[in-house]
């Protein structure tokens, strides 16, 4: 999904401008990052950003699980 553009352009932020954090998981309900990840995104190396992007499906499942 991001591997092709990663080398050329870097890893884009997953932010969708819904900056609301779930109290139980600490994840943003919009982009599924933690507050620290959101704050540090611009300073992160692409390798770390890609790891976060790759974890999104797992984080989405975690958020759904805690919303029950």
Rosetta blueprint (number, residue, H / E / L):
1 X L
2 X L
3 X H
4 X H
5 X H
6 X H
7 X H
8 X H
9 X H
10 X L
11 X L
12 X L
13 X L
14 X L
15 X L
16 X L
17 X L
18 X L
19 X L
20 X L
21 X E
22 X L
23 X L
24 X L
25 X L
26 X L
27 X E
28 X E
29 X L
30 X L
31 X L
32 X L
33 X L
34 X E
35 X H
36 X H
37 X H
38 X H
39 X H
40 X H
41 X H
42 X H
43 X H
44 X L
45 X L
46 X H
47 X H
48 X H
49 X H
50 X H
51 X H
52 X H
53 X H
54 X H
55 X L
56 X H
57 X H
58 X H
59 X H
60 X H
61 X H
62 X H
63 X H
64 X H
65 X H
66 X H
67 X H
68 X L
